[in-house]
Amino acid sequence: MSTIEPALYDVKDAAAYLHLSRARVYELLAAGDLEARKLGGKTVLLKTEIERYVRSLPVAAIGRKRAA
C-alpha cells in the first residue's frame, strides 16, 4: 500500500508541517517569504513552495569552527 503525499497544504497544515503557528505562516505570506494560491475560497500552499522556503533558510553554524 502506497502513501500519497499532498501537493497542496492549507495554512493550518502548512503551519504544522513547518512547526510554526498559523499566524507566523500568514506573516511569512504577507512578507513575500512564502507564496500562496487560492483554491475556491481557500488559501493553499504548494508543497514545492514550502520546500523552497525551507531551502532558503540560513544554514546553522552549530558545530562549525569559526575562521580566525
N, C-alpha and C positions, 0 to 999 in steps of 0.2 A: 504494500500500500504506500503510495507516494503522498507527500505533503506538499500542497501548493501554497507558496508564499504570495501574499497580496502584492499587487503592483501599486496600489493606492492606499494611503492611510488617512483617516480623518485626523483632525487636530488632536483629539484625545489619545488616539492610538500612536500618533507620531510622537507625542509627548512621552508616552510610556516607553516607546522604542528608544528614545534618546535619554530617558531618565531625567526629564525636565518637567516643569509644570506646564499646564496649558497656557497660562499667562505668559510664560517665558517663550513658548513657541510663537504666540501672537506678537511678542516684542521682536523676535527674530524676523518674522514676516514683515512687520512694519519697517524694520531697518533695512530690508532687502537682503538679509543674510540667507533667508530661505524663500523659496518661490512656491506659491500655491496655485491651484487650479480650482475652478468651480465645476461641480457636477450636480446639476439641478440647483438646489439652494445650498448645497453642502460644500464646505471648503475642504479640499483634499490635497495631499502632498504626494508626489510621485516617490516611490522608493528610491529611485536613482537620484532624485534631488536631495533626499535625506542623506544618502551615502556621499554625495558630493560635498554637502555641508560638513559632514564628519571628516572627510579627507582634507578639507580646508583649515581645520583647526590646527593650531601650532603644536609642534612636537614637544612633548615634555622633556625637560632636561634631567629627569631623575636618573641617577646613576652615571651621568656623564661627567667626565673631568673637564674642568674649565681650562681654557687656554691661558697660559701665564703671560 
